[in-house]
Amino acid sequence: MTAQFPDRILRLNTVLDRTGLSRATLYRKVADGTFPRQVRIATRCMGWRESAINDWLKNPMFYSVEDG
């Protein structure tokens, strides 16, 4: 039996630290669809799902956001 852990939301500085990307590069990749999109946490607060960042880290060269 495997335990299901809830997906954490990571803020910008944590994502930048984990990926090694600059802020400008990260937002350019989001716009190009080669990096996971942010999720809204509150009215003026965004973050990224930890699972999406981990998926990107597994294969950043061939990652693409699927429109669904």
C-alpha positions as CSV (number, residue, x, y, z in Angstrom):
1,M,0.0,0.0,0.0
2,T,1.4,3.4,-1.0
3,A,0.7,6.6,0.8
4,Q,-0.6,9.5,-1.3
5,F,0.9,12.8,-0.2
6,P,-0.8,16.0,-1.2
7,D,0.9,18.0,-3.9
8,R,2.8,21.0,-2.4
9,I,2.7,24.5,-4.0
10,L,6.1,26.0,-4.5
11,R,6.7,29.7,-4.6
12,L,8.9,31.5,-7.2
13,N,12.2,31.6,-5.1
14,T,12.0,27.9,-4.4
15,V,11.4,27.1,-8.0
16,L,14.3,29.2,-9.1
17,D,16.6,27.5,-6.6
18,R,15.5,24.0,-7.6
19,T,15.7,24.6,-11.4
20,G,18.7,27.0,-11.6
21,L,16.8,29.2,-14.0
22,S,16.8,32.9,-13.9
23,R,13.4,34.7,-13.4
24,A,13.3,35.9,-17.0
25,T,14.1,32.5,-18.4
26,L,11.5,30.8,-16.3
27,Y,8.7,33.2,-17.4
28,R,9.9,32.9,-21.0
29,K,9.6,29.1,-20.8
30,V,6.2,29.4,-19.2
31,A,5.1,31.6,-22.1
32,D,6.6,29.1,-24.7
33,G,4.9,26.1,-23.0
34,T,8.2,24.5,-22.1
35,F,7.7,24.9,-18.4
36,P,4.7,24.2,-16.1
37,R,2.2,26.9,-15.7
38,Q,1.5,28.6,-12.3
39,V,-1.6,27.9,-10.3
40,R,-3.4,30.7,-8.4
41,I,-3.2,30.4,-4.6
42,A,-5.0,33.6,-3.8
43,T,-6.0,36.8,-5.5
44,R,-2.4,38.1,-5.9
45,C,-0.5,34.9,-5.2
46,M,0.8,32.3,-7.6
47,G,2.9,29.2,-7.3
48,W,3.8,25.9,-9.0
49,R,2.8,22.4,-8.2
50,E,5.8,20.4,-6.9
51,S,4.9,17.4,-9.0
52,A,4.9,19.5,-12.2
53,I,8.4,20.9,-11.3
54,N,9.6,17.4,-10.6
55,D,8.3,16.2,-14.0
56,W,10.1,19.1,-15.7
57,L,13.4,18.3,-13.8
58,K,13.3,14.7,-15.0
59,N,13.5,15.8,-18.7
60,P,13.7,19.6,-19.2
61,M,14.8,19.5,-22.8
62,F,11.7,17.7,-24.0
63,Y,9.1,19.0,-21.5
64,S,5.9,20.4,-23.0
65,V,2.7,21.6,-21.5
66,E,-0.3,19.6,-22.8
67,D,-3.4,21.7,-23.5
68,G,-6.3,19.9,-22.0
